[in-house]
Amino acid sequence: MANEHRKHFLFASDFDKTLTFNDTGYVLSEMLGISVSEFEHKARGMANLNLVQQGAELSYLLLHDPAFHSQVRREHLYDAGKRIRLKENIKQVYEILDRRIDGFHFDFYVLSAAPVEVIQSALEGIVPQDHIFGTEFKYKASGRDRKPGTRDGRLWKSRASRTTDRRARRSSRPCGLCR
């Protein structure tokens, strides 16, 4: 069927616990030697304080918690992505939605509060990088310090970055859980 006669739709998916079996925070915590129970405690505490939206806990910890902020670099986020256990057949679903349904085309995007480096690494060869939107950090040349950033200078920010930006404007101190 000619491309101009196809109906186009947007198919958007979250990453953690939708395309994966567990949360990115668990994998990264394990890599750092931080117990899952400690990560869960911090995440629950932030949720109880309404400090961040659900799913944005890891991004907040990467910015403000000394255990995460001092240890995690960009390369650790890529490595964590390689360790994420994906659900089966994601590539096949992408291919079917992309071109195998006569008369229809679905643009498959991943939208998540997880760090974009983790998502891109986990979905490498499955979903194109320009179809992945997650929390992006700007790094100093040393790769050590992170702050919320934007994607390629555009105004779009993930929900985690927007939440973190609002909290940062209100107070330059991290929450009481991040000590």
Order of alpha helices (4+ residues) and beta strands (2+ residues): beta-alpha-alpha-alpha-alpha-alpha-alpha-beta-alpha-beta-beta-beta-alpha
